[in-house]
Amino acid sequence: MSEDRIPSVSSLRALVSHEEWTELTSRTPQTYLPGEALLEQGGSGTHVLALEEGLVKVVRTDRDGKRRLLAFRGPGEVLGEMALQCGGERLAYVWAMSKCKASIVFADDFRRFVRDHQLADRLAVMASHRLREQTEIHDGAVHERLAMTLLRLVEVSGGESSFSLIREELGEHIGVGRKAVSKALEQLGPGTVRAGRSRIEVISVAGLRKAISDRDAT
């Protein structure tokens, strides 16, 4: 990837000090291999995971069997916190896209951490920001939405450029079919992004930004 590293998006790690993050991740981290579930939809919200390394995708299967790829999360994120606030049942799966390391933080310990460090308001703002992202990803031309998705992937991963994703998954995320994703990839061009059978590689962050800025200018 030719452009300079872009800043990471908001995460819990960005909200706390090094010492506070070290406190949260004091347990020996668990290792998860690509394709392994870190959290399961319908499971009990007994704990959260503090993601220290790796990239994950959040996927929900609806009652009719439709699968939706809701979000991507990277290092510094806390996974599964919604289940602590929404009746204790997990609303989606979290799957490892790469080798991941995450520390288990039990529910009572996480609530105490949030209370002791007065994080409730900041976590609420972060949740609102994530909701806005999920709304924006369905607005605009397909190639613009795809560019936004890939740019956020680079951001949450901390500057990675190659991702284990197929066209169908990208379609699940932005709400279109495989053919529409393929057409959008062609519109962005091989100088911006290249797609193989099971991997997507970002070649130019500037090209992704241009696609998004072109949308905002219209």
Contacts in CASP RR format, 6 or more apart in sequence:
PFRMAT RR
TARGET T0000
AUTHOR 0000-0000-0000
METHOD contacts of the structure
MODEL  1
MSEDRIPSVSSLRALVSHEEWTELTSRTPQTYLPGEALLEQGGSGTHVLA
LEEGLVKVVRTDRDGKRRLLAFRGPGEVLGEMALQCGGERLAYVWAMSKC
KASIVFADDFRRFVRDHQLADRLAVMASHRLREQTEIHDGAVHERLAMTL
LRLVEVSGGESSFSLIREELGEHIGVGRKAVSKALEQLGPGTVRAGRSRI
EVISVAGLRKAISDRDAT
1 154 0 8 1.000
1 159 0 8 1.000
1 161 0 8 1.000
1 202 0 8 1.000
1 203 0 8 1.000
1 204 0 8 1.000
1 205 0 8 1.000
2 203 0 8 1.000
2 204 0 8 1.000
2 206 0 8 1.000
3 204 0 8 1.000
3 205 0 8 1.000
3 206 0 8 1.000
5 158 0 8 1.000
5 159 0 8 1.000
6 151 0 8 1.000
6 154 0 8 1.000
6 155 0 8 1.000
6 159 0 8 1.000
6 205 0 8 1.000
7 155 0 8 1.000
8 14 0 8 1.000
8 155 0 8 1.000
8 156 0 8 1.000
8 158 0 8 1.000
9 152 0 8 1.000
9 155 0 8 1.000
9 156 0 8 1.000
10 126 0 8 1.000
10 129 0 8 1.000
11 74 0 8 1.000
11 75 0 8 1.000
11 76 0 8 1.000
11 77 0 8 1.000
11 78 0 8 1.000
11 126 0 8 1.000
11 156 0 8 1.000
12 21 0 8 1.000
12 24 0 8 1.000
12 50 0 8 1.000
12 76 0 8 1.000
12 77 0 8 1.000
12 78 0 8 1.000
12 119 0 8 1.000
12 123 0 8 1.000
12 126 0 8 1.000
13 21 0 8 1.000
13 75 0 8 1.000
13 76 0 8 1.000
13 77 0 8 1.000
14 76 0 8 1.000
15 119 0 8 1.000
15 122 0 8 1.000
15 123 0 8 1.000
15 126 0 8 1.000
16 24 0 8 1.000
16 117 0 8 1.000
16 119 0 8 1.000
20 113 0 8 1.000
20 117 0 8 1.000
21 50 0 8 1.000
21 76 0 8 1.000
23 113 0 8 1.000
24 50 0 8 1.000
24 103 0 8 1.000
24 105 0 8 1.000
24 110 0 8 1.000
24 113 0 8 1.000
25 50 0 8 1.000
25 52 0 8 1.000
25 103 0 8 1.000
25 105 0 8 1.000
26 103 0 8 1.000
27 103 0 8 1.000
27 104 0 8 1.000
27 105 0 8 1.000
28 103 0 8 1.000
29 52 0 8 1.000
29 53 0 8 1.000
29 101 0 8 1.000
29 102 0 8 1.000
29 103 0 8 1.000
30 49 0 8 1.000
30 101 0 8 1.000
30 102 0 8 1.000
30 103 0 8 1.000
30 104 0 8 1.000
31 99 0 8 1.000
31 100 0 8 1.000
31 101 0 8 1.000
32 38 0 8 1.000
32 96 0 8 1.000
32 99 0 8 1.000
32 100 0 8 1.000
32 101 0 8 1.000
32 102 0 8 1.000
33 96 0 8 1.000
33 99 0 8 1.000
34 96 0 8 1.000
34 97 0 8 1.000
34 98 0 8 1.000
34 99 0 8 1.000
34 164 0 8 1.000
35 95 0 8 1.000
35 96 0 8 1.000
35 97 0 8 1.000
36 95 0 8 1.000
36 96 0 8 1.000
37 93 0 8 1.000
37 94 0 8 1.000
37 95 0 8 1.000
37 96 0 8 1.000
38 49 0 8 1.000
38 56 0 8 1.000
38 79 0 8 1.000
38 94 0 8 1.000
38 95 0 8 1.000
38 96 0 8 1.000
38 100 0 8 1.000
38 102 0 8 1.000
39 49 0 8 1.000
39 79 0 8 1.000
39 80 0 8 1.000
39 90 0 8 1.000
39 92 0 8 1.000
39 93 0 8 1.000
39 94 0 8 1.000
40 90 0 8 1.000
40 93 0 8 1.000
41 60 0 8 1.000
41 61 0 8 1.000
41 90 0 8 1.000
41 91 0 8 1.000
41 92 0 8 1.000
41 93 0 8 1.000
42 89 0 8 1.000
42 90 0 8 1.000
42 91 0 8 1.000
43 83 0 8 1.000
43 89 0 8 1.000
43 90 0 8 1.000
44 83 0 8 1.000
44 88 0 8 1.000
44 89 0 8 1.000
44 90 0 8 1.000
45 80 0 8 1.000
45 83 0 8 1.000
45 84 0 8 1.000
45 88 0 8 1.000
45 89 0 8 1.000
45 90 0 8 1.000
45 107 0 8 1.000
46 106 0 8 1.000
46 107 0 8 1.000
47 104 0 8 1.000
47 105 0 8 1.000
47 106 0 8 1.000
47 107 0 8 1.000
47 110 0 8 1.000
48 78 0 8 1.000
48 79 0 8 1.000
48 80 0 8 1.000
48 81 0 8 1.000
48 84 0 8 1.000
48 104 0 8 1.000
48 105 0 8 1.000
48 107 0 8 1.000
48 110 0 8 1.000
49 78 0 8 1.000
49 79 0 8 1.000
49 80 0 8 1.000
49 94 0 8 1.000
49 102 0 8 1.000
49 103 0 8 1.000
49 104 0 8 1.000
49 105 0 8 1.000
50 76 0 8 1.000
50 77 0 8 1.000
50 78 0 8 1.000
50 79 0 8 1.000
50 102 0 8 1.000
50 103 0 8 1.000
50 105 0 8 1.000
51 73 0 8 1.000
51 74 0 8 1.000
51 75 0 8 1.000
51 76 0 8 1.000
51 77 0 8 1.000
51 78 0 8 1.000
51 79 0 8 1.000
51 100 0 8 1.000
51 101 0 8 1.000
51 102 0 8 1.000
52 75 0 8 1.000
52 76 0 8 1.000
52 101 0 8 1.000
52 102 0 8 1.000
52 103 0 8 1.000
53 75 0 8 1.000
53 99 0 8 1.000
53 100 0 8 1.000
53 101 0 8 1.000
54 74 0 8 1.000
54 75 0 8 1.000
54 96 0 8 1.000
54 97 0 8 1.000
54 98 0 8 1.000
54 99 0 8 1.000
54 100 0 8 1.000
54 101 0 8 1.000
54 157 0 8 1.000
55 72 0 8 1.000
55 73 0 8 1.000
55 74 0 8 1.000
55 96 0 8 1.000
55 97 0 8 1.000
55 98 0 8 1.000
55 100 0 8 1.000
55 153 0 8 1.000
55 156 0 8 1.000
55 157 0 8 1.000
55 160 0 8 1.000
55 163 0 8 1.000
56 72 0 8 1.000
56 73 0 8 1.000
56 74 0 8 1.000
56 79 0 8 1.000
56 94 0 8 1.000
56 95 0 8 1.000
56 96 0 8 1.000
56 97 0 8 1.000
56 100 0 8 1.000
57 69 0 8 1.000
57 71 0 8 1.000
57 72 0 8 1.000
57 73 0 8 1.000
57 94 0 8 1.000
57 95 0 8 1.000
57 97 0 8 1.000
57 169 0 8 1.000
58 69 0 8 1.000
58 70 0 8 1.000
58 71 0 8 1.000
58 72 0 8 1.000
58 73 0 8 1.000
58 79 0 8 1.000
58 92 0 8 1.000
58 93 0 8 1.000
58 94 0 8 1.000
59 67 0 8 1.000
59 68 0 8 1.000
59 69 0 8 1.000
59 70 0 8 1.000
59 92 0 8 1.000
59 93 0 8 1.000
59 94 0 8 1.000
59 95 0 8 1.000
59 172 0 8 1.000
60 67 0 8 1.000
60 68 0 8 1.000
60 70 0 8 1.000
60 91 0 8 1.000
60 92 0 8 1.000
60 93 0 8 1.000
61 67 0 8 1.000
61 68 0 8 1.000
61 93 0 8 1.000
62 68 0 8 1.000
67 172 0 8 1.000
68 172 0 8 1.000
68 173 0 8 1.000
69 169 0 8 1.000
69 170 0 8 1.000
69 171 0 8 1.000
69 172 0 8 1.000
69 173 0 8 1.000
70 92 0 8 1.000
70 134 0 8 1.000
70 173 0 8 1.000
71 130 0 8 1.000
71 133 0 8 1.000
71 134 0 8 1.000
72 97 0 8 1.000
72 152 0 8 1.000
72 153 0 8 1.000
72 156 0 8 1.000
72 157 0 8 1.000
73 79 0 8 1.000
73 94 0 8 1.000
73 156 0 8 1.000
74 156 0 8 1.000
74 157 0 8 1.000
74 158 0 8 1.000
75 157 0 8 1.000
75 158 0 8 1.000
77 156 0 8 1.000
78 105 0 8 1.000
78 110 0 8 1.000
79 94 0 8 1.000
79 102 0 8 1.000
80 90 0 8 1.000
80 94 0 8 1.000
81 110 0 8 1.000
81 123 0 8 1.000
82 90 0 8 1.000
82 91 0 8 1.000
83 89 0 8 1.000
83 90 0 8 1.000
83 91 0 8 1.000
84 107 0 8 1.000
84 110 0 8 1.000
84 111 0 8 1.000
97 163 0 8 1.000
97 164 0 8 1.000
97 165 0 8 1.000
98 164 0 8 1.000
105 113 0 8 1.000
113 119 0 8 1.000
114 120 0 8 1.000
114 123 0 8 1.000
133 152 0 8 1.000
136 148 0 8 1.000
137 145 0 8 1.000
137 148 0 8 1.000
137 149 0 8 1.000
137 173 0 8 1.000
137 174 0 8 1.000
138 145 0 8 1.000
138 174 0 8 1.000
138 175 0 8 1.000
139 145 0 8 1.000
140 215 0 8 1.000
141 184 0 8 1.000
141 215 0 8 1.000
142 174 0 8 1.000
142 176 0 8 1.000
142 180 0 8 1.000
142 181 0 8 1.000
142 183 0 8 1.000
142 184 0 8 1.000
143 183 0 8 1.000
143 184 0 8 1.000
143 185 0 8 1.000
143 187 0 8 1.000
143 188 0 8 1.000
143 211 0 8 1.000
144 211 0 8 1.000
144 212 0 8 1.000
144 214 0 8 1.000
144 215 0 8 1.000
145 174 0 8 1.000
145 184 0 8 1.000
146 170 0 8 1.000
146 174 0 8 1.000
146 181 0 8 1.000
146 184 0 8 1.000
146 185 0 8 1.000
146 188 0 8 1.000
147 188 0 8 1.000
147 192 0 8 1.000
147 207 0 8 1.000
147 208 0 8 1.000
147 209 0 8 1.000
147 211 0 8 1.000
147 212 0 8 1.000
148 208 0 8 1.000
148 212 0 8 1.000
149 170 0 8 1.000
149 173 0 8 1.000
149 174 0 8 1.000
150 193 0 8 1.000
150 200 0 8 1.000
150 202 0 8 1.000
150 208 0 8 1.000
151 205 0 8 1.000
151 208 0 8 1.000
151 209 0 8 1.000
151 212 0 8 1.000
153 160 0 8 1.000
153 163 0 8 1.000
153 202 0 8 1.000
154 160 0 8 1.000
154 161 0 8 1.000
154 202 0 8 1.000
154 205 0 8 1.000
154 208 0 8 1.000
157 163 0 8 1.000
161 201 0 8 1.000
161 202 0 8 1.000
161 203 0 8 1.000
162 199 0 8 1.000
162 200 0 8 1.000
162 201 0 8 1.000
162 202 0 8 1.000
163 199 0 8 1.000
163 200 0 8 1.000
163 201 0 8 1.000
163 202 0 8 1.000
164 198 0 8 1.000
164 199 0 8 1.000
165 198 0 8 1.000
165 199 0 8 1.000
165 200 0 8 1.000
166 197 0 8 1.000
166 198 0 8 1.000
167 178 0 8 1.000
167 181 0 8 1.000
167 182 0 8 1.000
167 185 0 8 1.000
167 195 0 8 1.000
168 177 0 8 1.000
168 178 0 8 1.000
168 181 0 8 1.000
170 181 0 8 1.000
170 200 0 8 1.000
171 177 0 8 1.000
171 178 0 8 1.000
171 180 0 8 1.000
171 181 0 8 1.000
174 181 0 8 1.000
176 184 0 8 1.000
182 195 0 8 1.000
185 193 0 8 1.000
185 195 0 8 1.000
188 207 0 8 1.000
188 208 0 8 1.000
188 211 0 8 1.000
190 203 0 8 1.000
191 203 0 8 1.000
191 204 0 8 1.000
191 207 0 8 1.000
192 202 0 8 1.000
192 203 0 8 1.000
192 204 0 8 1.000
192 207 0 8 1.000
192 208 0 8 1.000
192 211 0 8 1.000
193 200 0 8 1.000
193 201 0 8 1.000
193 202 0 8 1.000
193 203 0 8 1.000
193 204 0 8 1.000
193 208 0 8 1.000
194 200 0 8 1.000
194 201 0 8 1.000
194 203 0 8 1.000
195 201 0 8 1.000
202 208 0 8 1.000
END
